[in-house]
């Protein structure tokens, strides 16, 4: 296991959810997958809250978040009933989701997630199994290669962590 904590600058744009300058903790662990990394992330958040605050309950802007309970684990909303890119684009147009010509079905699924789901994830929640189009360096799920072994951790409507099982087959 290795980790690094440091200042990061990413020139990928700025919006209300992404600051190009931030402090990042990056860690890697051999012989595990994204499930092991979810366990590590959950234990890390719980331990740090208890050590720093003396409790696993955090209140921010009147919202209590409990890091002492097991974190919910959900999959990204599935587009299995939408079979083609054309169908995905039609639904996006119907729901006023702006997309670019280069976007594939998985990109559009992610746009729906960002628009309709993210801000409602207040309690500690892992969102797993992202579309392959938005996670190019990630292992595909053996049972469904349209999705990958990746998670994002959310609290208070914010993305707090992102991890995945990395490709390791040369």
PyMOL commands that set and color helices and strands:
alter all, ss='L'
color gray80, all
select helices_A, chain A and resi 34-53+85-94+105-116+118-120+132-134
alter helices_A, ss='H'
color red, helices_A
select strands_A, chain A and resi 2-9+21-28+57-60+63-66+72-75+125-128+140-141+144-148+150-155+158-164
alter strands_A, ss='S'
color yellow, strands_A
deselect
rebuild
show_as cartoon
